Amino acid sequence: MPLSWNEIKNRAINFSQEWENESSENAEAKSFWDSFFNVFGISRRRVATFEQSVKKSDNKQGFIDLFWKGVILVEHKSRGKSLDKAFQQAIDYFPGLKEHELPKYILVSDFAKFRLYNLDTDEQLEFVLKDFVNHVHYFDFIAGYEKRVYKEQDPVNIQAAELMGKLHDRLEEVGYQGHELEVYLVRLLFCLFADDTGIFEKGIFQEYLDLHTQEDGRDLAMHLNSIFHVLNQPREKRLTNLDENLAQFPYVNGKLFEEFLQPAAFDSEMR
């Protein structure tokens, strides 16, 4: 399960403060990138290697500073060195890589500055170290927040109705019944509808549950209750340190989420 964005931002601030005066590529680059990955709760050793040997475009042997196959290639320089040259050096490694190893991103840095290239979209982002906290979302692929593409579809279709019917029956079987069950299902149906139609930012309900709940369903009710609570709160009345993934849900004016309901209980099939 990925770290919350609040935690990632706190770690990014600490990272920037720790490394603000570093300048020597040879002395501290490896520690720098280990710390960088730790900002996102990832052990660099599990995903990426230093000094990956590869033949360059001129057929000479080269060594990639940091390489996560299929994801990101990093070239690091001492402070003040050209990031343009670092990018070209990264590109020179491509002929020596296998198709499945080709990265989606190139990141170049000189400690003080970062430049991220998205090779799929041809987008480029540059920022200085002290502003890292304002750009952590661009590294969601490291943190584990997968970008999703949503297709246009009927917001409430026959299949969804059938699944809601099965969920109704299963909740009733385990003892969640009566008025509370009916209101609970209306809330769920609203969230699914809002996820598809633009009341919510597209797909955030499904994404939140996918990322934050266990596959066996044991904590699903807890997270649903958190969402229901937030939907009933105007933004100005919410906690200032509320998890960013919850804070993105809008306030839903009305009484749908006002009534307190006993929490339900779910298993893997119901989830």
C-alpha positions as CSV (number, residue, x, y, z in Angstrom):
1,M,0.0,0.0,0.0
2,P,1.5,3.4,-1.0
3,L,2.4,6.1,1.5
4,S,-0.1,8.9,1.9
5,W,0.7,12.1,-0.1
6,N,0.9,13.9,3.2
7,E,3.7,11.6,4.4
8,I,5.5,11.8,1.0
9,K,5.4,15.6,1.2
10,N,6.8,15.6,4.7
11,R,9.6,13.3,3.6
12,A,10.3,15.5,0.5
13,I,10.8,18.5,2.7
14,N,13.2,16.6,4.9
15,F,15.0,15.3,1.8
16,S,15.5,18.8,0.4
17,Q,16.8,20.2,3.7
18,E,19.2,17.3,4.1
19,W,20.7,17.6,0.6
20,E,20.7,21.4,0.0
21,N,24.4,21.8,0.3
22,E,25.7,18.6,-1.4
23,S,27.7,19.1,-4.6
24,S,29.9,16.1,-5.3
25,E,28.6,13.4,-7.7
26,N,31.2,10.8,-6.8
27,A,31.0,11.2,-3.0
28,E,27.3,11.1,-2.3
29,A,25.2,10.4,-5.4
30,K,24.3,6.9,-4.3
31,S,23.2,8.0,-0.9
32,F,21.3,10.8,-2.5
33,W,19.2,8.5,-4.7
34,D,18.6,6.0,-1.9
35,S,17.1,8.9,0.1
36,F,15.2,10.1,-2.9
37,F,13.4,6.7,-3.3
38,N,12.8,6.6,0.4
39,V,10.7,9.8,0.1
40,F,8.1,7.6,-1.7
41,G,8.5,4.7,0.7
42,I,10.4,2.6,-1.8
43,S,13.6,0.7,-1.1
44,R,15.9,1.6,-4.1
45,R,17.6,-1.8,-3.8
46,R,14.3,-3.6,-4.6
47,V,13.7,-1.8,-7.9
48,A,16.8,-0.1,-9.3
49,T,20.5,-0.7,-9.7
50,F,23.5,1.6,-9.8
51,E,26.1,1.6,-12.6
52,Q,24.2,-0.7,-15.0
53,S,26.7,-1.7,-17.7
54,V,25.5,-1.1,-21.3
55,K,26.9,-0.4,-24.7
56,K,26.3,3.2,-25.9
57,S,25.4,4.4,-29.4
58,D,29.1,4.7,-30.3
59,N,29.5,1.0,-29.3
60,K,31.7,2.0,-26.3
61,Q,30.9,0.6,-22.9
62,G,28.9,2.9,-20.6
63,F,27.4,2.8,-17.1
64,I,24.0,4.1,-16.3
65,D,24.1,5.9,-13.0
66,L,20.7,4.5,-11.8
67,F,18.4,2.2,-13.7
68,W,14.9,0.8,-13.0
69,K,14.3,-1.4,-16.0
70,G,11.2,-0.4,-18.0
71,V,10.5,2.5,-15.7
72,I,13.2,5.2,-15.2
73,L,16.8,5.9,-16.1
74,V,18.7,8.4,-14.0
75,E,21.8,10.4,-14.9
76,H,23.4,12.3,-12.1
77,K,26.0,15.1,-12.4
78,S,27.9,17.3,-10.0
79,R,26.3,20.6,-9.0
80,G,26.4,23.1,-11.9
81,K,27.0,20.6,-14.7
82,S,24.9,20.6,-17.8
83,L,21.6,18.8,-17.6
84,D,21.3,18.9,-21.4
85,K,24.5,16.8,-21.6
86,A,23.2,14.5,-18.9
87,F,20.0,13.9,-21.0
88,Q,22.0,13.2,-24.1
89,Q,24.1,10.8,-22.2
90,A,21.0,9.0,-21.1
91,I,19.7,8.8,-24.7
92,D,23.0,7.3,-25.8
93,Y,22.3,4.3,-23.7
94,F,19.1,3.3,-25.5
95,P,20.6,1.3,-28.4
96,G,22.2,-1.0,-25.8
97,L,18.9,-1.7,-24.0
98,K,16.4,-4.5,-24.8
99,E,12.9,-3.5,-25.8
100,H,11.3,-4.4,-22.4
101,E,14.1,-2.5,-20.6
102,L,13.4,0.9,-22.3
103,P,12.3,3.4,-19.6
104,K,9.2,5.5,-19.7
105,Y,11.0,8.3,-17.9
106,I,14.5,9.9,-17.8
107,L,15.5,11.9,-14.8
108,V,18.6,14.1,-14.7
109,S,19.9,16.0,-11.7
110,D,22.9,17.9,-10.3
111,F,21.7,17.8,-6.7
112,A,20.4,21.4,-7.0
113,K,18.1,20.9,-10.0
114,F,16.0,18.1,-11.4
115,R,14.6,17.6,-14.9
116,L,12.1,14.8,-15.6
117,Y,11.3,13.7,-19.1
118,N,8.1,11.7,-19.8
119,L,9.0,9.8,-22.9
120,D,5.4,8.6,-23.5
121,T,3.9,12.1,-23.6
122,D,7.0,14.1,-24.5
123,E,6.5,16.3,-21.5
124,Q,9.3,17.8,-19.5
125,L,9.4,19.2,-16.0
126,E,12.2,21.1,-14.3
127,F,12.4,22.3,-10.7
128,V,15.0,23.1,-8.0
129,L,15.6,21.0,-4.9
130,K,13.8,23.2,-2.5
131,D,10.6,23.0,-4.6
132,F,10.6,19.2,-4.7
133,V,7.7,19.1,-2.3
134,N,5.5,20.9,-4.9
135,H,6.3,18.4,-7.6
136,V,6.1,15.0,-5.9
137,H,2.9,14.1,-7.7
138,Y,4.9,13.9,-10.9
139,F,6.6,10.8,-9.4
140,D,3.4,9.0,-8.7
141,F,4.8,6.0,-10.7
142,I,7.5,5.6,-8.0
143,A,5.1,6.0,-5.1
144,G,2.7,3.3,-6.5
145,Y,-0.1,5.6,-7.6
146,E,-0.8,4.3,-11.0
147,K,-2.2,6.6,-13.6
148,R,-5.5,5.3,-14.8
149,V,-7.3,5.8,-18.1
150,Y,-11.1,5.8,-17.9
151,K,-13.3,4.9,-20.8
152,E,-16.6,6.5,-21.4
153,Q,-19.4,4.2,-20.3
154,D,-22.9,4.2,-19.0
155,P,-22.6,5.3,-15.4
156,V,-25.1,2.9,-13.9
157,N,-25.5,-0.1,-16.2
158,I,-27.2,-3.5,-15.9
159,Q,-24.1,-5.2,-14.6
160,A,-23.6,-2.7,-11.9
161,A,-27.3,-3.1,-10.8
162,E,-26.9,-6.9,-10.6
163,L,-23.7,-6.5,-8.5
164,M,-25.4,-4.1,-6.1
165,G,-28.3,-6.6,-5.8
166,K,-25.8,-9.4,-4.9
167,L,-24.1,-7.1,-2.4
168,H,-27.5,-6.2,-0.8
169,D,-28.3,-9.9,-0.4
170,R,-24.9,-10.7,1.1
171,L,-25.0,-7.9,3.6
172,E,-28.4,-9.0,4.6
173,E,-27.2,-12.5,5.1
174,V,-24.5,-11.4,7.5
175,G,-27.0,-9.4,9.5
176,Y,-26.7,-5.8,8.1
177,Q,-30.4,-5.2,7.5
178,G,-33.3,-2.8,7.3
179,H,-33.1,1.0,7.0
180,E,-29.3,1.1,7.5
181,L,-28.7,-1.4,4.7
182,E,-30.9,0.6,2.3
183,V,-29.2,3.9,3.1
184,Y,-25.8,2.3,2.9
185,L,-26.4,0.9,-0.6
186,V,-27.8,4.3,-1.8
187,R,-24.6,5.9,-0.6
188,L,-22.5,3.4,-2.4
189,L,-24.6,3.8,-5.6
190,F,-24.2,7.5,-5.4
191,C,-20.4,7.2,-5.1
192,L,-20.2,4.9,-8.1
193,F,-22.4,7.3,-10.1
194,A,-20.4,10.3,-9.0
195,D,-17.2,8.6,-10.0
196,D,-18.5,8.1,-13.5
197,T,-20.3,11.3,-14.2
198,G,-18.0,14.1,-13.0
199,I,-19.5,14.8,-9.6
200,F,-16.2,13.4,-8.3
201,E,-13.0,13.8,-10.1
202,K,-13.0,11.0,-12.5
203,G,-12.3,7.6,-10.9
204,I,-11.2,8.8,-7.5
205,F,-13.6,6.6,-5.5
206,Q,-12.5,3.4,-7.2
207,E,-8.9,4.4,-7.0
208,Y,-9.0,5.2,-3.3
209,L,-10.5,1.8,-2.5
210,D,-8.1,0.0,-4.8
211,L,-5.1,1.6,-3.2
212,H,-6.1,1.8,0.5
213,T,-8.1,-1.3,1.2
214,Q,-6.9,-4.9,1.8
215,E,-7.9,-7.6,-0.7
216,D,-9.7,-9.6,2.0
217,G,-12.1,-6.7,2.6
218,R,-11.4,-6.5,6.3
219,D,-10.8,-2.7,6.3
220,L,-13.2,-1.8,3.5
221,A,-16.0,-0.6,5.9
222,M,-13.6,1.6,7.8
223,H,-12.5,3.4,4.6
224,L,-16.0,3.7,3.3
225,N,-17.1,5.3,6.6
226,S,-14.2,7.8,6.2
227,I,-15.3,8.7,2.7
228,F,-18.9,9.1,3.8
229,H,-17.8,11.3,6.7
230,V,-15.7,13.5,4.4
231,L,-18.5,13.8,1.9
232,N,-20.7,15.3,4.7
233,Q,-18.1,17.9,5.7
234,P,-17.6,21.3,4.1
235,R,-14.0,21.8,3.1
236,E,-13.5,24.6,5.6
237,K,-14.5,22.3,8.5
238,R,-12.2,19.4,7.6
239,L,-9.0,18.7,9.5
240,T,-6.1,20.5,8.0
241,N,-3.9,17.4,8.0
242,L,-6.5,15.1,6.4
243,D,-5.0,12.6,4.1
244,E,-4.9,14.2,0.6
245,N,-6.5,11.2,-1.0
246,L,-9.6,11.8,1.3
247,A,-9.5,15.6,1.0
248,Q,-10.0,15.4,-2.7
249,F,-13.6,14.2,-2.3
250,P,-16.1,17.2,-2.5
251,Y,-18.6,18.2,0.0
252,V,-22.0,16.8,-0.9
253,N,-24.7,19.2,0.3
254,G,-27.9,17.4,1.5
255,K,-28.7,14.7,4.0
256,L,-27.5,11.6,2.2
257,F,-24.3,11.3,4.3
258,E,-25.6,13.0,7.4
259,E,-27.1,10.1,9.3
260,F,-24.8,7.9,11.4
261,L,-24.8,4.3,10.3
262,Q,-23.4,1.3,12.0
263,P,-20.3,0.1,10.0
264,A,-20.9,-2.8,7.7
265,A,-18.4,-5.7,7.4
266,F,-17.0,-7.1,4.1
267,D,-15.0,-10.1,2.9
268,S,-12.9,-10.6,-0.2
269,E,-15.9,-11.5,-2.5
270,M,-17.9,-8.6,-1.4
271,R,-15.0,-6.2,-2.0
